[in-house]
Amino acid sequence: MDQTALRTALANAQQVYLALSTGGQAESLSYTQGDGTRSVTYTRANLADLAAAIQLMQAQLGIVRSPRKAFRLTFTRRS
């Protein structure tokens, strides 16, 4: 994917993430047309997977160095 397409995909993913996380994305819509009632159902994406995809695109574009890694704590015993 070239840089322009990757930036566009990143912007779209960020908009979807924002809409889903704030409740702005509808999951089920109903509307009436001249010949009757229609309904469309959207499924809610897994926000963690979407966030990971956003971080990966940012890393590919050089916006962030790499996706965040988990912290590991170690405890030492003092005598």
N, C-alpha and C positions, 0 to 999 in steps of 0.2 A: 504494500500500500504506500503510495507516495505521501509526502508531507502534507499537502493540501487536503487530500482525502482523509488522512489521519486526524488532522486538526478539526475537520468538519465532523467526523465520527465522535471525537472527544467532546465537542460542543453539544452535539445531540445527546450523548450519554449523560453529560452533566445536567442538561435540561430535564431529561427523564428522571434522573436520580432525585433532583430537587422536587419535581412534581409528585413523585411517589412518596418521598419521605415527608412531605408536608401535607399529604392528603389531597393534593390538587389534581391528581390523576383519577378519573372516574373508573370504576371497575365494571359497571353495568349501566348502559344508557338505553332509553326507550324514546322513540319519536313516532309521530304519525305522518304518513304520506297519504296521498290521495286515494290509494287502493287499500289502506289498512295500517295497522300498527307494526312497526319494526323494532327490533331490539338488537343491540350489539353488546357483547360481553368482552371485557379486557381482563386478563389475568395479571395479578400483581407480581412483578419480578422480584427475585431474591435480591434485596438491597446489598447484602454482603458480596455476592457475585458481581453485581453491577459496580460496586466500589472498587473491587479488585481489578475489573476490566478498565476502569478509569485510571487507576494507578499505573497499570501496565502501559496504557497509551501515553500517559504523561512521561513515563520512563523512556519509551521509544522516541518521544519528541525531545527528550533532554530537559524537560521542565523540572523533573525531580531525578535525583541520581538513580534510585532504585526503589521498588516498592518496599514499604516498611516491613522490617523483620521483627519477629517476636522477641521480647526481652526475656532473658533467662537470669534468674536470681540464684546466687549460690551463697550458702551460709557456711561459715567456718566456726568451729567449736574452739573456744578458748579454754585453756586449762587453769 
